[in-house]
Amino acid sequence: MIRKEGKARWVYECAPCSEHGTYPDQFRAIERKQKHEQTFGHFGKTTAAIVRETFQPLMDAFGFGRLEPWQEQVLTRSLWEDLK
């Protein structure tokens, strides 16, 4: 998400990745967004979030509890960065 916070202050934020940066113009913020969204880390984290949101209601319905911390790490870690 790109938003303007003030004069010569544009902010780019990626919620799933906790990535954010401040830039003096909108063009640089757009460039950063495009570069970040092409990384395998971003792909892995957004894919993990989608899988979690999709299957968590099913797991709750069939009696499976929340994912263990190590399972969360497997879903969210940057396995995709090794593919560079």
C-alpha positions as CSV (number, residue, x, y, z in Angstrom):
1,M,0.0,0.0,0.0
2,I,1.3,3.4,-0.9
3,R,0.0,6.5,0.9
4,K,1.0,10.1,1.3
5,E,1.7,11.2,4.9
6,G,2.8,14.7,4.3
7,K,4.7,17.0,2.0
8,A,7.4,15.0,0.2
9,R,6.7,12.0,2.3
10,W,5.3,8.9,0.6
11,V,5.1,5.6,2.5
12,Y,5.1,2.1,1.1
13,E,3.9,-0.8,3.4
14,C,3.5,-4.5,2.8
15,A,1.4,-6.0,5.6
16,P,2.2,-9.7,5.2
17,C,6.0,-9.0,5.1
18,S,6.1,-6.2,7.6
19,E,8.1,-4.2,5.0
20,H,7.8,-0.4,4.9
21,G,9.8,2.5,3.6
22,T,9.5,6.3,3.3
23,Y,10.3,8.1,0.1
24,P,10.4,11.7,-1.0
25,D,8.2,11.1,-4.1
26,Q,5.5,8.7,-5.3
27,F,7.6,7.3,-8.1
28,R,10.3,5.9,-5.8
29,A,7.6,4.4,-3.6
30,I,6.0,2.7,-6.6
31,E,9.4,1.4,-7.7
32,R,10.0,-0.1,-4.3
33,K,6.6,-1.8,-4.3
34,Q,7.3,-3.3,-7.7
35,K,10.7,-4.6,-6.7
36,H,9.4,-6.0,-3.4
37,E,6.5,-7.8,-4.9
38,Q,8.7,-9.6,-7.3
39,T,10.8,-11.3,-4.6
40,F,10.3,-14.9,-3.6
41,G,10.1,-13.9,0.1
42,H,6.9,-11.8,-0.6
43,F,5.5,-14.7,-2.7
44,G,6.1,-17.2,0.1
45,K,4.6,-15.0,2.9
46,T,1.5,-14.1,0.9
47,T,1.0,-17.8,-0.2
48,A,1.4,-18.9,3.4
49,A,-1.2,-16.3,4.6
50,I,-3.7,-17.5,1.9
51,V,-3.2,-21.1,2.8
52,R,-3.6,-20.4,6.5
53,E,-6.8,-18.3,6.0
54,T,-8.3,-21.0,3.7
55,F,-7.7,-24.1,5.8
56,Q,-7.9,-22.7,9.3
57,P,-11.8,-22.8,9.4
58,L,-11.7,-26.4,8.2
59,M,-9.1,-27.4,10.8
60,D,-11.2,-25.8,13.5
61,A,-14.4,-27.5,12.3
62,F,-12.8,-31.0,12.3
63,G,-11.2,-30.5,15.7
64,F,-7.6,-29.8,14.7
65,G,-6.2,-27.1,16.9
66,R,-4.2,-24.1,15.8
67,L,-0.9,-24.7,14.1
68,E,2.1,-25.3,16.3
69,P,4.7,-22.6,16.3
70,W,7.1,-24.7,14.3
71,Q,4.3,-25.3,11.7
72,E,3.8,-21.5,11.4
73,Q,7.5,-21.1,10.9
74,V,7.5,-23.7,8.1
75,L,4.6,-21.8,6.4
76,T,6.1,-18.4,6.7
77,R,9.8,-18.9,6.5
78,S,11.6,-17.8,3.4
79,L,11.9,-21.1,1.6
80,W,11.2,-19.3,-1.6
81,E,14.4,-17.2,-1.3
82,D,16.5,-20.3,-1.9
83,L,15.0,-20.5,-5.4
84,K,16.8,-17.3,-6.6
